[in-house]
């Protein structure tokens, strides 16, 4: 049995895991070009999900939402032929119940709070997780050790608490970035004037739309709650602006600055 761990899906997250711990990992990806790129990077590759699931004891499934169910089914089928248990985690930004039917598998949902608006192995980089928080749905010493070796800090949160939090600080910002852009007509001269504040606040709108839609759609109820909370704040701004109340306007910005200074 290999002393290495496995990664299925060598895109931004899976590829960054592999590049960070290249000598300790074996990867598999559905895209032959990604496999060749991983080989060129000196990363060991497996010939199939079945092979990978039988030569490692810890497996990270780093595929998008629409591929996870099928991949996990293949992993479970492969694990049924193992002598030793297989510890499996994922990296999806929404934690949902995963039905484990294979007794040989222990599944722990995970989510690294790191990434960029880019995707694919070419966008992956060693050190992506340095200083990041990595959420696990339950304590797991092997996974916490892996997270530490990647330079991140493991935090254990229930699926519910995690989904509530990421709706506010990750999924809502994607909605806001898109909304800011959609509120301006294509070709409007405002775009020519856009500087760092607008470019920074809309950066995540550069993410592949299908990835963003999968993320936001899979956390629909919590994102809706976050949007409603935002509407309330926007109404506050609307009211004080309409009333010409500069003192209250300043107070809103002061409250926001205080929250950012204290918490970020």
BELJO-V989553 format. One record per residue. SS is DSSP state (H for helix, E for strand, C for the rest). OMEGA is omega in whole degrees, 0 to 359 (none if undefined). NEAR is the number of other C-alpha atoms within 8 Angstrom. Layout:
[[SS,OMEGA,NEAR] [SS,OMEGA,NEAR]]
This chain:
[[C,181,4] [C,175,6] [C,182,6] [C,173,9] [E,184,13] [E,175,14] [E,174,15] [E,182,14] [C,184,13] [C,175,18] [C,183,15] [H,184,15] [H,180,11] [H,178,16] [H,179,14] [H,174,16] [H,182,11] [H,180,15] [H,181,12] [H,183,11] [C,190,10] [H,183,11] [H,185,5] [H,191,8] [E,170,13] [E,184,14] [E,168,15] [E,178,16] [C,181,10] [C,183,7] [C,180,6] [H,179,7] [H,178,6] [H,177,11] [H,180,12] [H,179,8] [H,178,9] [H,178,13] [H,180,10] [H,179,7] [C,179,7] [C,181,7] [C,179,14] [E,180,10] [E,176,10] [C,182,10] [C,183,7] [C,174,7] [H,180,13] [H,180,9] [H,183,10] [H,182,14] [H,181,14] [H,180,11] [H,177,8] [C,177,14] [C,178,12] [E,186,9] [E,176,14] [E,176,13] [E,185,15] [C,179,14] [C,180,13] [C,181,9] [H,187,9] [H,179,6] [H,190,8] [H,185,10] [H,180,8] [H,180,7] [H,181,10] [H,177,9] [H,178,8] [H,178,10] [H,179,11] [H,179,12] [H,180,9] [H,183,13] [H,180,14] [C,181,9] [C,181,7] [C,174,9] [C,182,4] [C,177,6] [C,178,10] [E,177,13] [E,184,11] [E,173,12] [E,174,11] [E,183,12] [C,183,13] [C,185,12] [C,172,8] [C,180,11] [C,178,13] [C,178,5] [C,177,4] [C,182,4] [C,178,4] [C,181,9] [C,181,5] [C,181,9] [C,182,7] [C,182,10] [E,166,12] [E,181,10] [E,176,8] [E,179,12] [C,179,12] [E,179,13] [E,175,13] [E,180,11] [C,181,9] [C,179,8] [C,176,7] [C,178,7] [C,182,10] [C,182,9] [C,178,12] [C,182,10] [H,181,13] [H,179,7] [H,181,9] [C,178,15] [C,173,10] [C,179,10] [C,181,9] [C,186,10] [C,181,12] [C,178,8] [C,183,7] [C,172,11] [E,180,12] [E,184,13] [E,173,13] [E,182,13] [C,174,12] [C,183,9] [C,177,7] [C,184,7] [H,179,6] [H,180,6] [H,178,7] [H,177,11] [H,178,8] [H,179,8] [H,179,12] [H,180,10] [H,176,7] [C,177,12] [C,182,11] [C,177,13] [E,180,11] [E,176,11] [E,180,8] [E,179,9] [C,174,10] [C,179,8] [H,181,9] [H,181,7] [H,179,8] [H,184,12] [H,176,12] [H,183,9] [H,184,8] [H,175,11] [H,183,14] [H,191,11] [H,179,8] [H,186,8] [H,177,12] [H,177,12] [H,176,10] [H,177,11] [H,181,8] [H,179,9] [H,179,13] [H,182,10] [H,179,8] [H,181,9] [H,182,8] [H,179,7] [C,180,6] [C,182,8] [C,177,6] [C,180,4] [C,178,5] [C,182,7] [C,179,6] [H,182,7] [H,180,7] [H,181,5] [H,186,6] [C,178,9] [C,191,6] [H,184,6] [H,180,7] [H,180,8] [H,179,9] [H,185,7] [H,178,8] [C,184,13] [H,186,9] [H,175,11] [H,176,10] [H,178,8] [C,177,11] [C,184,9] [H,181,7] [H,177,6] [H,179,9] [H,180,10] [H,178,8] [H,180,11] [H,183,12] [H,181,11] [H,180,7] [C,176,7] [C,190,11] [H,186,8] [H,181,6] [H,178,10] [H,177,13] [H,177,8] [H,180,8] [H,178,11] [H,179,9] [H,178,8] [H,179,8] [H,178,8] [H,179,8] [H,179,8] [H,179,8] [H,176,8] [H,175,8] [H,178,8] [H,179,10] [H,183,8] [H,184,8] [H,177,12] [H,180,10] [H,181,7] [C,182,6] [C,184,6] [C,184,9] [H,179,8] [H,179,6] [H,177,8] [H,178,11] [H,180,8] [H,178,8] [H,179,9] [H,178,8] [H,178,8] [H,180,8] [H,180,8] [H,180,8] [H,178,8] [H,181,9] [H,180,8] [H,183,7] [H,190,6] [H,181,5] [C,none,5]]
